[in-house]
Amino acid sequence: RVLWGVNDWTEMTVDAPVRAMGVQIYGKHTMGWARVLFDGAEVWRGDTLALGRVNQDFYDYSYGGYIEVSGFGPGSHTIRAESLGVDYRPVIITHFGASLHGQVVP
């Protein structure tokens, strides 16, 4: 999913007894600013390029990272990624993950 501007978002809600949830942000150097919320509370905010350089292909570098939340109790939980629209660059969300074992392996 590509988040294009202010108030553009995507989320995942899980009702299973998971122990960790996360979101993968990944793309080229043209990605913008975002934030991640867990059950409505902000857990990360920033320039998605600051998550790090992930891979170099022949033409360009790719950037991104996996933001994970763990240590919460059973129940329904939601992880949400939102574009902050600071500079009108898109934010690319490649996937969400959840684990019953306490660590998500993207």
C-alpha positions in Angstrom: 0.0 0.0 0.0 1.3 3.4 -0.9 0.3 6.2 1.6 0.2 9.5 -0.4 -0.6 12.3 2.0 -1.9 13.6 5.3 -4.5 11.3 6.9 -3.7 8.4 4.5 -3.3 5.3 6.6 -3.5 1.5 6.6 -3.8 -0.9 9.6 -4.1 -4.4 10.8 -6.3 -5.6 13.7 -5.7 -9.0 15.3 -8.0 -10.8 17.7 -5.8 -13.9 18.1 -3.5 -14.3 21.2 -0.4 -12.8 19.4 2.7 -11.7 21.3 4.2 -9.3 18.7 2.9 -7.2 15.8 4.8 -5.1 13.3 4.8 -3.2 10.0 7.4 -3.2 7.2 8.1 0.1 5.5 10.2 -0.3 2.4 11.0 1.7 -0.8 13.3 4.0 -2.7 14.9 7.3 -1.7 11.6 9.1 -2.5 9.8 7.9 0.7 8.4 10.5 3.1 7.5 10.9 6.8 5.2 8.5 8.7 4.2 7.4 12.2 3.1 4.0 13.6 0.5 3.6 16.3 -0.3 0.6 18.4 -3.8 0.5 20.0 -4.0 4.3 19.3 -0.7 5.2 21.0 2.2 6.5 18.8 5.2 4.1 19.0 7.3 5.6 16.2 7.5 8.8 14.1 10.0 10.0 11.6 11.5 10.1 8.2 11.2 6.6 6.7 14.7 7.0 5.1 16.1 7.2 8.6 15.1 3.5 9.2 18.2 2.7 7.1 19.5 1.6 3.8 18.4 -2.0 3.2 19.6 -3.1 -0.2 21.5 -1.8 -3.2 20.4 -2.9 -6.6 22.1 -1.9 -9.9 20.5 1.6 -10.1 19.6 2.7 -6.6 19.4 2.0 -2.9 16.3 0.8 -1.1 15.5 2.0 2.4 13.2 0.9 5.2 12.8 -1.1 8.3 10.5 -3.2 10.4 8.8 -1.6 13.4 7.7 -4.1 15.9 5.7 -4.0 19.1 5.7 -6.8 21.7 5.1 -7.4 25.4 1.4 -6.7 25.4 -1.4 -8.8 26.8 -4.1 -10.9 25.1 -7.0 -9.2 23.4 -7.8 -7.3 20.2 -4.9 -5.2 19.1 -4.4 -2.8 16.1 -1.2 -1.6 14.5 -1.6 1.4 12.2 0.8 3.2 9.8 0.0 6.8 8.8 1.6 9.2 6.3 2.4 12.5 7.9 2.4 14.3 4.6 5.3 16.5 5.7 6.9 16.8 2.3 4.4 15.1 0.0 6.6 12.0 -0.6 4.8 8.7 -0.5 5.3 6.1 2.3 5.3 2.5 1.1 4.0 -0.2 3.4 4.9 -3.7 2.2 3.3 -5.8 4.9 2.1 -6.3 8.4 3.1 -9.2 10.6 2.0 -10.9 13.8 3.5 -13.7 15.9 2.2 -16.1 18.5 5.8 -16.6 19.7 6.9 -13.1 20.7 9.0 -12.1 17.7 8.0 -11.4 14.2 10.4 -12.4 11.4 9.6 -10.2 8.4 
